[in-house]
């Protein structure tokens, strides 16, 4: 299988995906990306329009991400994407 075919078969984060990430601080988090009406932070459901949701869209396992909330910056690596 060629490299282009492998890339196209990688799972990418989209609305409805459950994503595990590892922050550079060592913290780990699993979130599900949903619409703004479906947000439930206590259950790990975040909006695609939120800083973290937006930063994760279209990422694949192994991709780096970065986002800011106010004056704080967060960065890490996507470790797993489930559809």
Rosetta blueprint (number, residue, H / E / L):
1 X L
2 X L
3 X H
4 X H
5 X H
6 X H
7 X H
8 X H
9 X H
10 X L
11 X L
12 X E
13 X L
14 X L
15 X L
16 X L
17 X L
18 X E
19 X E
20 X E
21 X E
22 X E
23 X E
24 X L
25 X L
26 X L
27 X L
28 X E
29 X E
30 X E
31 X E
32 X E
33 X E
34 X E
35 X L
36 X H
37 X H
38 X H
39 X L
40 X E
41 X H
42 X H
43 X H
44 X L
45 X E
46 X E
47 X E
48 X L
49 X L
50 X L
51 X H
52 X H
53 X H
54 X H
55 X H
56 X H
57 X L
58 X L
59 X L
60 X E
61 X L
62 X L
63 X L
64 X E
65 X E
66 X E
67 X E
68 X E
69 X E
70 X L
71 X L
72 X E
73 X E
74 X E
75 X E
76 X E
77 X E
78 X E
79 X E
80 X E
81 X E
82 X E
83 X L
